Amino acid sequence: MQITEKFIELISHGDTLNKIQCKILEIPFPPKPNWKEEVFNKEILKNDANRLMLLKGNLAIKAQEQILKNYTMVLEFNNIKINTSTPTQTIQQSTSNVNDREEHIRIYCDGACSGNPGKAGSGLAVYSNKRNPVLLYGDFVEKGTNNIAELNALYQALIIAKQTSSENIITILSDSKYSIDCVTTWAYGWKSKGWTKKGGEIKNLELIKKTHELYEKVKDLIEIKHVKGHAGIEGNELADRMAITAIKEKTKNYAMYSYNTKDEVLSLTSY
């Protein structure tokens, strides 16, 4: 893929990159003031794009290395060939003991709002097989709604699905019927009528439009399922805690949450 301005926004934190991101892009660390010009239009592999997004943030070097290990683990269990951060090296992942029909990537996404309207945030829990999930939080909105938070979470899940190479269908799970229906059902009718509907305005229209556009690009690669919220479903509960973390820390750009056990995350306060 070719690096665009939009992609640069997705991977940068505080208008800069961390050490391993620079290594992947083959630019000096710390980045020069004109680093964006250096990487703009550069061709990179999709798996490198995935790693650049997952590495986003002001992370300690050990955290960066752990993210790469986790990502390699995800690919290994999905029988995917990858390029390492050194362009000349290629790793053939093991295919033993992998059942393609049973093992795939699941992305739980959720939104939260402190007051409605109020401060909003989104969270995700990305699973591969039975390994500990990668937890992400971000999209803080100072004056948002629960629906905005849910749509933002679904949009981010679709971005991850688009940038992930998998031989199996990727499952996205949300407890928001509103966001699912807006993007996968209602949008078709609204679009056919020039993005209008009877009875008034379509709330959150621009967010719905961009999420639907992305859904159209990846719908053959994914499935979206509704799950009941606050019903003890681990992935949904973890995504919920991440959404609340985004609100508490006012995190706009998505960051990875470091943890030792899932229980310690689940013990965090839920609304």
Phi, psi and omega per residue, in radians:
M1 nan 2.812 -3.134
Q2 -1.818 2.355 -3.108
I3 -1.275 2.223 3.134
T4 -1.977 3.009 3.085
E5 -1.079 -0.679 3.133
K6 -1.101 -0.707 -3.135
F7 -1.190 -0.648 3.087
I8 -1.036 -0.696 3.087
E9 -1.114 -0.624 -3.111
L10 -1.194 -0.558 -3.023
I11 -1.749 -0.305 -3.067
S12 -1.547 2.633 3.125
H13 -2.335 2.120 -3.075
G14 1.091 0.542 3.095
D15 1.142 0.459 3.112
T16 -2.573 -3.116 3.140
L17 -2.214 2.763 3.072
N18 -1.598 -3.133 -2.964
K19 -1.086 -0.833 -3.079
I20 -1.261 -0.575 3.030
Q21 -1.027 -0.737 3.104
C22 -1.114 -0.661 3.126
K23 -1.116 -0.750 3.122
I24 -1.079 -0.698 -3.103
L25 -1.482 -0.083 3.117
E26 1.040 0.829 3.039
I27 -2.194 2.783 -3.106
P28 -1.134 2.669 3.007
F29 -2.104 2.336 -0.069
P30 -1.175 2.716 -3.087
P31 -1.092 2.562 3.053
K32 -1.248 2.810 3.128
P33 -0.965 -0.510 -3.109
N34 -1.748 0.465 -3.049
W35 -1.042 -0.559 -3.137
K36 -1.119 -0.670 3.100
E37 -1.161 -0.604 3.135
E38 -1.132 -0.678 -3.040
V39 -1.673 -0.245 -3.103
F40 -1.068 2.302 3.139
N41 1.259 0.087 3.101
K42 -1.236 2.457 3.114
E43 -1.526 2.237 3.087
I44 -2.339 2.785 3.081
L45 -1.299 2.687 -3.117
K46 -1.073 -0.664 3.136
N47 -1.175 -0.558 3.034
D48 -1.178 -0.650 3.090
A49 -1.085 -0.735 3.106
N50 -1.034 -0.803 -3.104
R51 -1.165 -0.669 3.111
L52 -1.055 -0.698 3.134
M53 -1.227 -0.742 -3.130
L54 -1.167 -0.482 -3.121
L55 -1.460 -0.052 -3.069
K56 -0.998 2.358 3.061
G57 2.255 2.886 3.088
N58 -1.482 1.416 -2.983
L59 -1.896 2.520 3.023
A60 -1.124 2.702 -3.075
I61 -1.055 -0.602 3.119
K62 -1.158 -0.653 3.097
A63 -1.156 -0.690 3.104
Q64 -1.077 -0.772 -3.135
E65 -1.132 -0.650 3.133
Q66 -1.168 -0.658 3.107
I67 -1.067 -0.752 3.118
L68 -1.102 -0.707 3.103
K69 -1.103 -0.756 3.134
N70 -1.105 -0.706 -3.122
Y71 -1.177 -0.731 3.079
T72 -1.058 -0.662 3.104
M73 -1.089 -0.735 3.108
V74 -1.032 -0.807 -3.122
L75 -1.178 -0.703 -3.117
E76 -1.023 -0.773 -3.102
F77 -1.368 -0.097 3.045
N78 -1.931 0.213 3.038
N79 0.992 0.910 -3.089
I80 -2.071 2.342 3.061
K81 -1.408 2.431 -3.139
I82 -2.317 2.815 2.910
N83 -1.712 2.379 3.086
T84 -1.368 3.138 -3.130
S85 -1.164 -0.263 3.024
T86 -1.661 1.992 -2.983
P87 -0.972 -0.526 -3.057
T88 -1.404 -0.152 -3.096
Q89 -1.788 2.411 3.063
T90 -2.266 2.341 -3.125
I91 -1.904 2.183 3.017
Q92 -1.567 1.966 -3.099
Q93 -1.307 2.555 -3.120
S94 -1.140 2.462 3.135
T95 -1.848 0.012 -3.084
S96 -1.269 2.522 3.076
N97 1.054 0.480 3.101
V98 -1.957 2.152 3.095
N99 -1.830 1.829 -3.048
D100 -1.051 -0.520 -3.079
R101 -1.360 -0.295 -3.080
E102 -1.870 -0.475 -2.998
E103 -1.884 2.180 3.102
H104 -2.747 3.055 -3.096
I105 -1.546 2.340 3.086
R106 -2.134 2.313 -3.130
I107 -2.104 1.905 3.041
Y108 -1.539 2.317 3.127
C109 -2.284 2.533 -3.088
D110 -2.689 2.697 3.075
G111 -2.169 2.725 3.113
A112 -2.457 2.714 -3.138
C113 -2.541 2.259 3.094
S114 -1.597 1.610 -2.919
G115 1.580 2.714 -3.112
N116 -2.502 1.530 0.257
P117 -1.391 2.866 -3.135
G118 3.037 -2.821 3.118
K119 -1.258 2.280 -3.050
A120 -2.199 2.691 3.107
G121 -2.704 2.869 -3.089
S122 -2.275 2.674 -3.125
G123 -2.525 2.727 3.139
L124 -2.465 2.606 3.006
A125 -2.232 2.009 -3.042
V126 -1.850 2.020 -3.084
Y127 -1.837 2.561 2.880
S128 -2.356 1.985 -3.103
N129 1.035 -2.353 -3.057
K130 -1.805 0.242 -3.135
R131 -1.357 2.843 3.061
N132 -1.077 2.393 -3.079
P133 -1.298 2.717 2.955
V134 -1.466 2.229 -3.089
L135 -1.892 2.287 -3.102
L136 -2.245 2.550 3.110
Y137 -2.515 2.529 -3.125
G138 2.986 -2.754 -3.126
D139 1.015 0.716 3.081
F140 -1.145 2.325 3.099
V141 -2.195 2.138 -3.084
E142 -1.098 -0.763 3.114
K143 -2.175 1.483 -3.090
G144 -2.164 -2.977 3.081
T145 -2.340 2.944 3.102
N146 -1.095 -0.669 -3.139
N147 -1.142 -0.681 3.082
I148 -1.089 -0.767 3.136
A149 -1.083 -0.717 3.135
E150 -1.173 -0.723 3.118
L151 -1.154 -0.712 3.098
N152 -1.062 -0.722 3.136
A153 -1.134 -0.735 3.123
L154 -1.143 -0.708 3.111
Y155 -1.053 -0.770 3.133
Q156 -1.142 -0.653 3.092
A157 -1.080 -0.694 3.114
L158 -1.167 -0.651 3.075
I159 -1.060 -0.815 -3.138
I160 -1.078 -0.758 3.122
A161 -1.071 -0.710 -3.122
K162 -1.135 -0.602 -3.067
Q163 -1.623 0.059 -3.099
T164 -1.867 2.212 3.086
S165 -1.500 2.138 -3.137
S166 -2.608 2.414 3.099
E167 -1.402 -0.186 -3.122
N168 -1.961 2.789 3.066
I169 -1.078 2.324 3.078
I170 -1.564 2.275 -3.109
T171 -1.751 2.212 3.047
I172 -1.904 2.278 -3.063
L173 -2.163 2.231 -3.109
S174 -2.383 2.587 3.076
D175 -1.675 0.188 -3.116
S176 -1.834 1.774 3.055
K177 -1.109 -0.581 3.130
Y178 -1.008 -0.930 -3.080
S179 -1.154 -0.695 3.129
I180 -1.103 -0.850 -3.110
D181 -1.151 -0.706 3.110
C182 -0.963 -0.805 -2.988
V183 -1.477 -0.657 -3.010
T184 -1.745 -0.248 -3.056
T185 -2.279 -1.147 -3.014
W186 -1.103 -0.570 -3.080
A187 -1.011 -0.589 -3.115
Y188 -1.112 -0.754 3.113
G189 -1.189 -0.746 3.133
W190 -1.111 -0.725 -3.121
K191 -1.137 -0.688 -3.133
S192 -1.143 -0.338 3.141
K193 -1.879 0.446 3.120
G194 1.249 0.588 -3.123
W195 1.006 0.884 3.035
T196 -2.333 2.855 3.060
K197 -2.547 2.761 3.093
K198 -1.185 2.469 3.011
G199 1.613 0.088 3.077
G200 2.350 -2.918 -3.059
E201 -1.312 2.738 3.005
I202 -1.644 1.922 -3.121
K203 -1.191 2.537 3.122
N204 1.079 0.589 -2.990
L205 -1.022 -0.853 -3.075
E206 -1.108 -0.654 3.107
L207 -1.180 -0.702 3.104
I208 -1.127 -0.761 -3.104
K209 -1.062 -0.812 -3.098
K210 -1.245 -0.572 3.110
T211 -1.231 -0.709 3.099
H212 -1.124 -0.717 3.121
E213 -1.044 -0.748 3.109
L214 -1.186 -0.700 3.099
Y215 -1.010 -0.744 3.138
E216 -1.028 -0.582 -3.102
K217 -1.326 -0.478 -3.023
V218 -2.058 0.045 -2.979
K219 -1.064 -0.442 3.112
D220 -1.382 -0.191 -3.100
L221 -1.796 -0.147 -3.006
I222 -2.314 2.959 2.886
E223 -2.367 2.474 3.125
I224 -1.999 2.222 -3.094
K225 -2.152 2.570 3.059
H226 -1.618 2.380 3.043
V227 -2.190 2.678 3.132
K228 -1.301 2.296 -3.138
G229 -1.393 2.620 3.098
H230 0.913 0.748 -3.129
A231 -2.080 0.298 3.099
G232 1.445 0.193 3.074
I233 -1.366 2.055 -2.949
E234 -0.924 -0.919 -3.093
G235 -1.051 -0.713 3.116
N236 -1.158 -0.699 3.131
E237 -1.161 -0.694 3.128
L238 -1.160 -0.740 3.107
A239 -1.098 -0.651 3.089
D240 -1.061 -0.791 -3.136
R241 -1.136 -0.576 3.107
M242 -1.217 -0.664 3.099
A243 -1.087 -0.712 3.124
I244 -1.204 -0.639 3.074
T245 -1.071 -0.699 3.103
A246 -1.047 -0.678 3.116
I247 -1.185 -0.831 -3.088
K248 -1.109 -0.664 -3.090
E249 -1.691 -0.008 3.136
K250 0.908 0.842 -3.071
T251 -1.571 1.984 3.137
K252 -1.498 -0.898 3.095
N253 -1.446 2.435 -3.058
Y254 -1.112 2.398 3.122
A255 -2.253 2.716 3.109
M256 -1.580 2.385 -3.128
Y257 -1.635 2.154 3.125
S258 -1.554 2.350 -3.120
Y259 -2.666 2.806 3.099
N260 -1.691 -0.803 3.125
T261 -2.315 2.676 3.104
K262 -1.157 -0.550 -3.119
D263 -1.074 -0.632 -3.134
E264 -1.194 -0.538 3.085
V265 -1.285 -0.763 -3.128
L266 -1.133 -0.390 3.130
S267 -1.367 -0.161 3.104
L268 -1.161 2.721 -3.092
T269 -1.130 2.390 3.031
S270 -2.021 2.588 3.110
Y271 -1.350 nan nan
